[in-house]
Amino acid sequence: MHPSALASFRRTLTVLAGAAACSATLAFMPLPAHADDYDATIQDIEKSMGGVPSFIKQFPKSGLPGAWSELKALEFSDKTALPPKTKALISLAVAAQIPCTYCIWADTQSAKQAGATDQEIQEAVAMAALTRHWSTVFNGMQVDFETFKKELGGEMSAAK
């Protein structure tokens, strides 16, 4: 399998796992697909990835065409605003917080394949932890949001 296809496959795990886990994602999928849409999607997956992973066959047939289309448009396209390494690091940070063992493994592999260093991977995960920590503090202590925004000003500058 070509390295970019392998990286895409690994990211596929993340996106499809997230789509299955998040019912909100279903709102963005098209109406239930016909059998020919499903068959065309399977053929496209096979062509794009060099095969069809077994978990793809477990995904609901009516949702697969939409999920694959979304995946290709966001993850595999070279016409997105974010480069592959950034996407993989974001996905890894989210996966660490969900947590999703499959996604963590796949996104770590994708990030490395996209050129991320061990330090960048560690920092992405640490940033996810830091965000979760402060979210817990702010929400648990019921910090007033309007006061928070006022105290931090319109544009926040990095602490030095």
NORKA-V674161 format. One record per residue. N is the residue number from 1. RES is the residue in one letter. PHI is phi as a letter, one per 30 degrees, with the letter a starting at -180 (* if undefined). Layout:
BEGIN
n=[N N]
res=[RES RES]
phi=[PHI PHI]
END
This chain:
BEGIN
n=[1 2 3 4 5 6 7 8 9 10 11 12 13 14 15 16 17 18 19 20 21 22 23 24 25 26 27 28 29 30 31 32 33 34 35 36 37 38 39 40 41 42 43 44 45 46 47 48 49 50 51 52 53 54 55 56 57 58 59 60 61 62 63 64 65 66 67 68 69 70 71 72 73 74 75 76 77 78 79 80 81 82 83 84 85 86 87 88 89 90 91 92 93 94 95 96 97 98 99 100 101 102 103 104 105 106 107 108 109 110 111 112 113 114 115 116 117 118 119 120 121 122 123 124 125 126 127 128 129 130 131 132 133 134 135 136 137 138 139 140 141 142 143 144 145 146 147 148 149 150 151 152 153 154 155 156 157 158 159 160]
res=[M H P S A L A S F R R T L T V L A G A A A C S A T L A F M P L P A H A D D Y D A T I Q D I E K S M G G V P S F I K Q F P K S G L P G A W S E L K A L E F S D K T A L P P K T K A L I S L A V A A Q I P C T Y C I W A D T Q S A K Q A G A T D Q E I Q E A V A M A A L T R H W S T V F N G M Q V D F E T F K K E L G G E M S A A K]
phi=[* d e d d d d d d d d e e d d d d d d d d c d d d d d c d d e e d d e d d d d d d e d d d d d d c i l c e d d d d d d e e d c d e d d d d d d d d c c c d c c c d c d e d d e d d d d d d d e d d d d b e e d e d d d d d d d d d d j d d e d d d d d d d d d d d d d d e d d d d d d d c h d d d d d e d d d d i d b d c d d b]
END
